[in-house]
Amino acid sequence: MKKVMMAALALSLSVATVSCKKGLDKIGNAVMKAGENESQAIIDFNNNFLDSYKSSSRHVESIVKYAEAAVKKAKGENVIYIPTVMSSMDYAISKIKEVPSGFDKDKGAVETEYNMYKAKRESIQKKFDELKSYMTSEDYKDDKGAKAEALKKDIDAEAQAFFTAGGNVLTKIKPATDAAEEVILKDHPMKEFIVSSKSLMNSMDSVMDVLDKQYAEGFNEAEAQKKYDEFEKIVAENSKKEFNVKDAQYSYKKSQFESVNKNASDFLDKFRKLIRDSKSTKQIPDSNINEMDSAYESVLSSYNSFVK
């Protein structure tokens, strides 16, 4: 399962989503007064960081899994295969030139966590390259896997710091992002449909959070069914909406809106299958988790296309 499965992924937009003004603090109010240009800079930072965090998290997770298998092999255990770690280029992070001034007094704190995030990603990559060289050359035959074990320990610690820093960035930028979304979306012709689709995405994220926990700790049919019923209701409500946006430049968005709902319905199909397959063993099979991940990505992709 993905470590970056939070609702914030639903904010990966070029056109911002909307959120409630309740609870906006001083920085939120400052953004509201700053206007559209500053708001757009905040939205762009938010979007690019989310894209980076999503892709880099997958890469880091694959390195962690590689390190686990490498240690076992280096220690002489029977390892059928070591997971492949694909090369990863974080294009999104290259788009971030600076932390926007719109974060006001929180800018320094955001910069600190953001720099930590980048540093940990680079450090993990370097340690992986070192571990891969060590395994490829079979140097573990000389030290009985001691170096692999040390590198795994370092990678685990750096990965934890990476995820902590990434989460801290999201937490710190949220008030300003929420306010910026209000500014950008205020008079948007598709506001109603963006808001309802964001609600759908947030509900789906909640589903995946529950399944992530149950995948690790054991299947709970009652809890899973409750989440299914909640999400099914939201999908039904969103699907009933007639895309009646009068502005002609958004007419092509109708098919994209319908695609969001179709993929969400497919997600529900996979969800029902997971519940059925997990009942007897009280465990969620790997195949079902993979299907849910794939279905999630399809909904997210169609959602992002719709709101761009």
C-alpha positions as CSV (number, residue, x, y, z in Angstrom):
1,M,0.0,0.0,0.0
2,K,1.1,3.6,-0.6
3,K,2.4,5.6,2.3
4,V,1.2,8.8,0.5
5,M,-2.5,7.9,0.5
6,M,-3.6,11.0,2.3
7,A,-6.6,13.2,1.3
8,A,-4.1,15.9,0.3
9,L,-3.5,14.0,-2.9
10,A,-6.9,15.2,-4.0
11,L,-5.5,18.7,-4.2
12,S,-3.2,17.8,-7.1
13,L,-4.8,20.4,-9.3
14,S,-4.1,23.2,-11.7
15,V,-7.5,24.6,-10.9
16,A,-7.7,24.6,-7.1
17,T,-10.2,22.8,-5.1
18,V,-12.3,24.5,-2.4
19,S,-12.3,24.0,1.4
20,C,-14.2,25.5,4.3
21,K,-13.1,28.9,5.6
22,K,-13.7,27.8,9.2
23,G,-10.5,27.6,11.1
24,L,-8.4,29.7,8.7
25,D,-5.6,31.4,10.8
26,K,-3.7,34.6,10.2
27,I,-1.7,33.2,7.3
28,G,-4.9,32.1,5.7
29,N,-6.4,35.6,6.0
30,A,-3.1,37.1,4.7
31,V,-3.4,35.0,1.5
32,M,-7.0,36.0,1.1
33,K,-5.9,39.6,1.0
34,A,-2.9,39.0,-1.3
35,G,-4.9,38.2,-4.4
36,E,-4.8,35.8,-7.3
37,N,-1.1,35.9,-8.2
38,E,0.1,35.0,-4.8
39,S,-2.6,32.4,-4.4
40,Q,-1.6,30.8,-7.7
41,A,2.0,30.6,-6.6
42,I,0.9,28.8,-3.4
43,I,-1.3,26.4,-5.4
44,D,1.6,25.7,-7.9
45,F,3.9,24.9,-5.0
46,N,1.3,22.7,-3.4
47,N,0.7,20.8,-6.7
48,N,4.3,20.3,-7.6
49,F,5.2,19.2,-4.1
50,L,2.4,16.7,-4.0
51,D,3.5,15.3,-7.4
52,S,7.0,15.0,-6.1
53,Y,6.0,13.4,-2.8
54,K,3.9,10.8,-4.5
55,S,6.5,9.7,-7.0
56,S,9.4,9.9,-4.6
57,S,7.6,8.0,-1.9
58,R,7.1,5.1,-4.2
59,H,10.8,5.2,-5.1
60,V,11.8,5.3,-1.4
61,E,9.5,2.4,-0.6
62,S,11.0,0.3,-3.3
63,I,14.5,1.0,-1.9
64,V,13.4,0.0,1.6
65,K,12.0,-3.3,0.2
66,Y,15.3,-3.8,-1.7
67,A,17.3,-3.3,1.4
68,E,15.3,-5.8,3.4
69,A,15.8,-8.5,0.8
70,A,19.4,-7.6,0.3
71,V,20.2,-8.1,4.0
72,K,18.6,-11.5,4.0
73,K,20.5,-12.6,0.9
74,A,23.8,-11.2,2.3
75,K,23.2,-13.1,5.5
76,G,22.9,-16.3,3.6
77,E,19.1,-16.7,3.7
78,N,17.3,-18.3,0.7
79,V,16.0,-15.3,-1.2
80,I,14.2,-16.1,-4.5
81,Y,14.6,-12.6,-5.8
82,I,15.5,-9.1,-4.8
83,P,12.9,-6.5,-5.7
84,T,13.8,-4.3,-8.7
85,V,14.3,-0.6,-8.0
86,M,13.5,1.4,-11.1
87,S,15.3,4.6,-11.8
88,S,13.3,7.7,-10.8
89,M,13.4,11.2,-12.0
90,D,11.6,13.7,-9.8
91,Y,10.5,16.2,-12.5
92,A,8.0,17.9,-10.3
93,I,10.6,19.0,-7.7
94,S,12.6,20.7,-10.5
95,K,9.6,23.0,-11.0
96,I,9.9,24.4,-7.5
97,K,12.2,27.3,-7.7
98,E,11.4,28.7,-4.3
99,V,9.0,28.6,-1.4
100,P,6.3,31.3,-2.1
101,S,6.3,34.4,0.1
102,G,2.6,33.9,0.5
103,F,3.3,31.4,3.3
104,D,4.2,34.5,5.3
105,K,5.5,33.8,8.8
106,D,5.5,30.0,8.1
107,K,7.7,30.4,5.0
108,G,10.9,29.7,7.1
109,A,9.4,26.6,8.7
110,V,8.2,25.3,5.3
111,E,11.7,25.9,3.8
112,T,13.3,24.0,6.6
113,E,11.1,20.9,6.2
114,Y,11.2,21.1,2.4
115,N,15.0,21.2,2.4
116,M,15.1,18.3,4.8
117,Y,12.8,16.4,2.4
118,K,15.1,17.0,-0.5
119,A,18.2,16.1,1.5
120,K,16.8,12.8,2.8
121,R,15.7,11.7,-0.7
122,E,19.2,12.4,-2.0
123,S,20.8,10.6,0.9
124,I,18.6,7.5,0.4
125,Q,19.5,7.4,-3.2
126,K,23.2,7.5,-2.5
127,K,22.9,4.8,0.2
128,F,20.9,2.6,-2.3
129,D,23.6,3.1,-5.0
130,E,26.2,2.0,-2.4
131,L,24.1,-1.0,-1.4
132,K,23.4,-2.1,-5.0
133,S,27.1,-1.9,-5.8
134,Y,27.9,-4.0,-2.7
135,M,25.3,-6.6,-3.7
136,T,26.3,-6.7,-7.4
137,S,29.9,-7.3,-6.6
138,E,29.0,-9.9,-3.9
139,D,31.2,-8.1,-1.4
140,Y,28.9,-9.6,1.2
141,K,30.8,-12.8,0.9
142,D,33.7,-11.0,2.6
143,D,32.0,-9.5,5.6
144,K,29.0,-11.8,5.9
145,G,26.5,-9.1,5.2
146,A,27.7,-6.6,7.8
147,K,27.7,-3.6,5.4
148,A,24.3,-4.5,4.0
149,E,22.9,-4.5,7.5
150,A,24.4,-1.2,8.3
151,L,23.2,0.4,5.1
152,K,19.7,-1.0,5.7
153,K,19.6,0.6,9.1
154,D,20.7,3.9,7.6
155,I,18.1,3.7,4.8
156,D,15.3,2.9,7.2
157,A,16.2,5.9,9.4
158,E,16.5,8.2,6.4
159,A,13.2,7.0,5.0
160,Q,11.4,7.7,8.2
161,A,12.9,11.2,8.2
162,F,11.9,11.6,4.6
163,F,8.2,10.8,5.2
164,T,8.2,12.9,8.4
165,A,9.5,15.9,6.5
166,G,7.1,15.4,3.7
167,G,4.2,15.2,6.0
168,N,5.3,18.3,7.9
169,V,5.4,20.2,4.6
170,L,1.9,19.3,3.8
171,T,0.7,20.2,7.3
172,K,2.4,23.6,7.3
173,I,1.2,24.6,3.8
174,K,-2.4,23.6,4.3
175,P,-3.8,26.8,5.9
176,A,-2.3,29.0,3.1
177,T,-3.3,26.4,0.4
178,D,-6.9,26.3,1.7
179,A,-7.1,30.1,1.5
180,A,-5.5,30.2,-1.9
181,E,-8.1,27.7,-3.1
182,E,-10.9,30.0,-1.9
183,V,-9.4,32.8,-3.9
184,I,-8.9,30.9,-7.1
185,L,-12.1,29.0,-7.1
186,K,-14.4,31.8,-5.9
187,D,-16.1,32.4,-9.3
188,H,-15.1,29.3,-11.2
189,P,-17.9,28.0,-13.5
190,M,-17.2,24.4,-12.4
191,K,-17.1,25.1,-8.7
192,E,-20.0,22.8,-7.9
193,F,-18.5,19.8,-9.7
194,I,-15.0,20.3,-8.4
195,V,-16.3,20.5,-4.8
196,S,-18.4,17.4,-5.1
197,S,-15.6,15.5,-6.8
198,K,-13.2,16.5,-4.1
199,S,-15.6,15.1,-1.6
200,L,-15.6,11.9,-3.6
201,M,-11.8,11.8,-3.5
202,N,-11.6,12.5,0.2
203,S,-14.0,9.6,0.8
204,M,-11.9,7.3,-1.3
205,D,-8.8,8.3,0.5
206,S,-10.6,7.4,3.8
207,V,-11.5,4.0,2.3
208,M,-7.8,3.3,1.4
209,D,-6.7,4.4,4.9
210,V,-9.0,1.8,6.4
211,L,-7.9,-0.9,4.0
212,D,-4.2,-0.1,4.5
213,K,-4.7,-0.7,8.2
214,Q,-6.7,-3.9,7.7
215,Y,-4.2,-5.2,5.3
216,A,-1.6,-5.0,8.0
217,E,-3.7,-5.9,11.0
218,G,-6.5,-8.1,9.7
219,F,-9.7,-7.8,7.8
220,N,-12.7,-6.3,9.6
221,E,-15.8,-6.9,7.5
222,A,-18.2,-4.6,9.4
223,E,-15.8,-1.7,9.2
224,A,-15.0,-2.3,5.5
225,Q,-18.7,-2.6,4.6
226,K,-19.4,0.7,6.4
227,K,-16.8,2.4,4.3
228,Y,-18.1,0.8,1.2
229,D,-21.7,2.1,1.9
230,E,-20.4,5.6,2.6
231,F,-18.4,5.7,-0.6
232,E,-21.1,4.2,-2.7
233,K,-23.5,6.9,-1.6
234,I,-21.1,9.7,-2.5
235,V,-20.4,8.1,-5.9
236,A,-24.1,7.8,-6.6
237,E,-24.7,11.5,-5.7
238,N,-21.9,12.7,-7.8
239,S,-23.0,10.5,-10.8
240,K,-26.5,12.0,-10.6
241,K,-25.2,15.5,-11.2
242,E,-25.9,16.9,-14.6
243,F,-22.9,18.7,-15.9
244,N,-24.7,21.9,-16.9
245,V,-21.8,24.3,-17.1
246,K,-22.9,27.0,-19.6
247,D,-19.4,28.4,-20.3
248,A,-18.5,26.8,-23.7
249,Q,-14.8,26.5,-23.0
250,Y,-15.6,23.9,-20.3
251,S,-17.9,21.8,-22.4
252,Y,-15.2,19.1,-23.0
253,K,-15.0,18.7,-19.2
254,K,-18.3,16.8,-19.2
255,S,-16.7,13.6,-20.5
256,Q,-13.9,14.0,-17.9
257,F,-16.4,14.4,-15.1
258,E,-18.2,11.3,-16.3
259,S,-14.9,9.5,-16.4
260,V,-14.3,10.3,-12.7
261,N,-17.6,8.7,-11.8
262,K,-17.1,5.7,-14.0
263,N,-13.7,5.0,-12.5
264,A,-15.2,5.5,-9.0
265,S,-17.8,2.9,-9.9
266,D,-15.1,0.5,-11.0
267,F,-13.3,1.1,-7.7
268,L,-16.5,0.0,-5.9
269,D,-16.6,-3.2,-8.0
270,K,-13.1,-4.0,-6.8
271,F,-14.0,-3.1,-3.3
272,R,-16.9,-5.6,-3.3
273,K,-14.6,-8.2,-4.6
274,L,-12.1,-7.5,-1.8
275,I,-14.8,-7.8,0.9
276,R,-15.9,-11.1,-0.6
277,D,-12.4,-12.5,-0.9
278,S,-11.3,-11.5,2.6
279,K,-14.2,-12.8,4.6
280,S,-13.1,-16.4,5.1
281,T,-9.4,-15.8,5.9
282,K,-9.9,-12.5,7.7
283,Q,-6.9,-11.2,5.7
284,I,-6.8,-9.1,2.6
285,P,-5.0,-10.9,-0.2
286,D,-2.1,-9.2,-2.0
287,S,-4.0,-9.5,-5.3
288,N,-6.9,-7.5,-4.0
289,I,-4.7,-4.8,-2.5
290,N,-3.0,-4.4,-5.9
291,E,-6.4,-4.2,-7.6
292,M,-7.5,-1.5,-5.2
293,D,-4.3,0.5,-5.7
294,S,-4.7,0.3,-9.5
295,A,-8.4,1.3,-9.2
296,Y,-7.4,4.2,-7.0
297,E,-4.9,5.5,-9.4
298,S,-7.4,5.4,-12.2
299,V,-9.9,7.6,-10.2
300,L,-7.1,9.9,-9.2
301,S,-5.8,10.2,-12.8
302,S,-9.3,11.0,-14.2
303,Y,-9.9,13.5,-11.3
304,N,-6.7,15.4,-12.0
305,S,-7.5,15.5,-15.7
306,F,-11.0,16.9,-14.9
307,V,-9.8,19.7,-12.6
308,K,-6.9,20.8,-14.8
